[in-house]
Every structure is written in structure tokens, then in C-alpha cells.
Amino acid sequence: MTLLAAPVAANPIADILCAPTKQMQQKLEQQFHSARTASGIRAPDQMMEVWTDARGDWAMVVRYASGTSCIVSMGEHWEETENPT
């Protein structure tokens, strides 16, 4: 992905900020080579998802029960951490 340095108009993900969930998933998997690596319930009708790629680029997506998903944040250098014991 590596999109933060680009102006908004040149951002290749800007055209899919919100899209039908299936279309969003295909775009993240096929164009950006990302996979859903984490998810959790935000509200009864909302699921938060984190999508990451092999380089550590990431996108946070809200999946709505209505069938729409929206990218709400993105960045670089995603790092998994171990749970403290």
C-alpha cells in the first residue's frame, strides 16, 4: 500500500474508501496483496478488520452489516506484538 506520502488525489485506494464488502475484500487481496489478520466486533452491526501485507503496510476497515465496508485508516510498519503475561 504505502499510500500516506501520496496526495489524496493520487491515492490509489481513495476510489474505494467505501465499497460493497465483497468488492473491498477483492481490492485488498488482489491489488494490494493484503490479508485480514485481525478482527473484532465494534457494535452489533459493525466489525473492525485489520488488513496487512508482507511489507507491513496496513488498512483498518469497518465492515457493516448492510454489506458495505469502509477504510477508516491506513499506514505502514504494522508489527505484531506478543500478549503480556
C-alpha positions as protocol buffer text, in pm:
chain_id: "A"
residue {
  index: 1
  type: MET
  ca { x: 0 y: 0 z: 0 }
}
residue {
  index: 2
  type: THR
  ca { x: 244 y: 275 z: 113 }
}
residue {
  index: 3
  type: LEU
  ca { x: -7 y: 549 z: 47 }
}
residue {
  index: 4
  type: LEU
  ca { x: 45 y: 807 z: 320 }
}
residue {
  index: 5
  type: ALA
  ca { x: 310 y: 1010 z: 134 }
}
residue {
  index: 6
  type: ALA
  ca { x: 94 y: 1048 z: -175 }
}
residue {
  index: 7
  type: PRO
  ca { x: -152 y: 1336 z: -216 }
}
residue {
  index: 8
  type: VAL
  ca { x: -513 y: 1235 z: -167 }
}
residue {
  index: 9
  type: ALA
  ca { x: -594 y: 1274 z: -537 }
}
residue {
  index: 10
  type: ALA
  ca { x: -314 y: 1032 z: -630 }
}
residue {
  index: 11
  type: ASN
  ca { x: -406 y: 780 z: -362 }
}
residue {
  index: 12
  type: PRO
  ca { x: -499 y: 456 z: -545 }
}
residue {
  index: 13
  type: ILE
  ca { x: -723 y: 346 z: -261 }
}
residue {
  index: 14
  type: ALA
  ca { x: -918 y: 674 z: -249 }
}
residue {
  index: 15
  type: ASP
  ca { x: -1170 y: 547 z: -503 }
}
residue {
  index: 16
  type: ILE
  ca { x: -1269 y: 261 z: -273 }
}
residue {
  index: 17
  type: LEU
  ca { x: -1288 y: 438 z: 62 }
}
residue {
  index: 18
  type: CYS
  ca { x: -1630 y: 274 z: 92 }
}
residue {
  index: 19
  type: ALA
  ca { x: -1747 y: -11 z: -128 }
}
residue {
  index: 20
  type: PRO
  ca { x: -1958 y: -325 z: -117 }
}
residue {
  index: 21
  type: THR
  ca { x: -1779 y: -566 z: 119 }
}
residue {
  index: 22
  type: LYS
  ca { x: -1701 y: -825 z: -149 }
}
residue {
  index: 23
  type: GLN
  ca { x: -1553 y: -558 z: -378 }
}
residue {
  index: 24
  type: MET
  ca { x: -1346 y: -414 z: -91 }
}
residue {
  index: 25
  type: GLN
  ca { x: -1213 y: -758 z: 0 }
}
residue {
  index: 26
  type: GLN
  ca { x: -1116 y: -833 z: -362 }
}
residue {
  index: 27
  type: LYS
  ca { x: -940 y: -498 z: -396 }
}
residue {
  index: 28
  type: LEU
  ca { x: -740 y: -550 z: -76 }
}
residue {
  index: 29
  type: GLU
  ca { x: -647 y: -908 z: -168 }
}
residue {
  index: 30
  type: GLN
  ca { x: -578 y: -873 z: -540 }
}
residue {
  index: 31
  type: GLN
  ca { x: -448 y: -519 z: -585 }
}
residue {
  index: 32
  type: PHE
  ca { x: -272 y: -467 z: -253 }
}
residue {
  index: 33
  type: HIS
  ca { x: -185 y: -831 z: -174 }
}
residue {
  index: 34
  type: SER
  ca { x: -323 y: -789 z: 177 }
}
residue {
  index: 35
  type: ALA
  ca { x: -488 y: -1040 z: 407 }
}
residue {
  index: 36
  type: ARG
  ca { x: -722 y: -989 z: 701 }
}
residue {
  index: 37
  type: THR
  ca { x: -502 y: -1050 z: 1004 }
}
residue {
  index: 38
  type: ALA
  ca { x: -727 y: -933 z: 1288 }
}
residue {
  index: 39
  type: SER
  ca { x: -1091 y: -853 z: 1351 }
}
residue {
  index: 40
  type: GLY
  ca { x: -1329 y: -769 z: 1632 }
}
residue {
  index: 41
  type: ILE
  ca { x: -1686 y: -659 z: 1697 }
}
residue {
  index: 42
  type: ARG
  ca { x: -1727 y: -283 z: 1730 }
}
residue {
  index: 43
  type: ALA
  ca { x: -2107 y: -273 z: 1756 }
}
residue {
  index: 44
  type: PRO
  ca { x: -2392 y: -516 z: 1683 }
}
residue {
  index: 45
  type: ASP
  ca { x: -2379 y: -416 z: 1315 }
}
residue {
  index: 46
  type: GLN
  ca { x: -2006 y: -337 z: 1276 }
}
residue {
  index: 47
  type: MET
  ca { x: -1690 y: -547 z: 1255 }
}
residue {
  index: 48
  type: MET
  ca { x: -1343 y: -388 z: 1264 }
}
residue {
  index: 49
  type: GLU
  ca { x: -1080 y: -559 z: 1048 }
}
residue {
  index: 50
  type: VAL
  ca { x: -707 y: -507 z: 1010 }
}
residue {
  index: 51
  type: TRP
  ca { x: -561 y: -596 z: 670 }
}
residue {
  index: 52
  type: THR
  ca { x: -183 y: -625 z: 631 }
}
residue {
  index: 53
  type: ASP
  ca { x: 63 y: -715 z: 359 }
}
residue {
  index: 54
  type: ALA
  ca { x: 407 y: -877 z: 369 }
}
residue {
  index: 55
  type: ARG
  ca { x: 582 y: -536 z: 382 }
}
residue {
  index: 56
  type: GLY
  ca { x: 392 y: -426 z: 693 }
}
residue {
  index: 57
  type: ASP
  ca { x: 151 y: -186 z: 523 }
}
residue {
  index: 58
  type: TRP
  ca { x: -192 y: -197 z: 686 }
}
residue {
  index: 59
  type: ALA
  ca { x: -550 y: -79 z: 650 }
}
residue {
  index: 60
  type: MET
  ca { x: -826 y: -67 z: 911 }
}
residue {
  index: 61
  type: VAL
  ca { x: -1166 y: -147 z: 764 }
}
residue {
  index: 62
  type: VAL
  ca { x: -1514 y: -122 z: 915 }
}
residue {
  index: 63
  type: ARG
  ca { x: -1743 y: -392 z: 778 }
}
residue {
  index: 64
  type: TYR
  ca { x: -2111 y: -301 z: 820 }
}
residue {
  index: 65
  type: ALA
  ca { x: -2399 y: -548 z: 839 }
}
residue {
  index: 66
  type: SER
  ca { x: -2558 y: -355 z: 550 }
}
residue {
  index: 67
  type: GLY
  ca { x: -2297 y: -507 z: 314 }
}
residue {
  index: 68
  type: THR
  ca { x: -2070 y: -203 z: 287 }
}
residue {
  index: 69
  type: SER
  ca { x: -1709 y: -178 z: 408 }
}
residue {
  index: 70
  type: CYS
  ca { x: -1506 y: 140 z: 459 }
}
residue {
  index: 71
  type: ILE
  ca { x: -1135 y: 200 z: 503 }
}
residue {
  index: 72
  type: VAL
  ca { x: -1106 y: 427 z: 806 }
}
residue {
  index: 73
  type: SER
  ca { x: -729 y: 433 z: 850 }
}
residue {
  index: 74
  type: MET
  ca { x: -410 y: 306 z: 686 }
}
residue {
  index: 75
  type: GLY
  ca { x: -40 y: 316 z: 748 }
}
residue {
  index: 76
  type: GLU
  ca { x: 295 y: 141 z: 741 }
}
residue {
  index: 77
  type: HIS
  ca { x: 519 y: -74 z: 961 }
}
residue {
  index: 78
  type: TRP
  ca { x: 247 y: -294 z: 1117 }
}
residue {
  index: 79
  type: GLU
  ca { x: 409 y: -508 z: 1384 }
}
residue {
  index: 80
  type: GLU
  ca { x: 258 y: -798 z: 1573 }
}
residue {
  index: 81
  type: THR
  ca { x: 329 y: -800 z: 1945 }
}
residue {
  index: 82
  type: GLU
  ca { x: 303 y: -1080 z: 2194 }
}
residue {
  index: 83
  type: ASN
  ca { x: 43 y: -1064 z: 2469 }
}
residue {
  index: 84
  type: PRO
  ca { x: 197 y: -970 z: 2806 }
}
residue {
  index: 85
  type: THR
  ca { x: 188 y: -1248 z: 3062 }
}
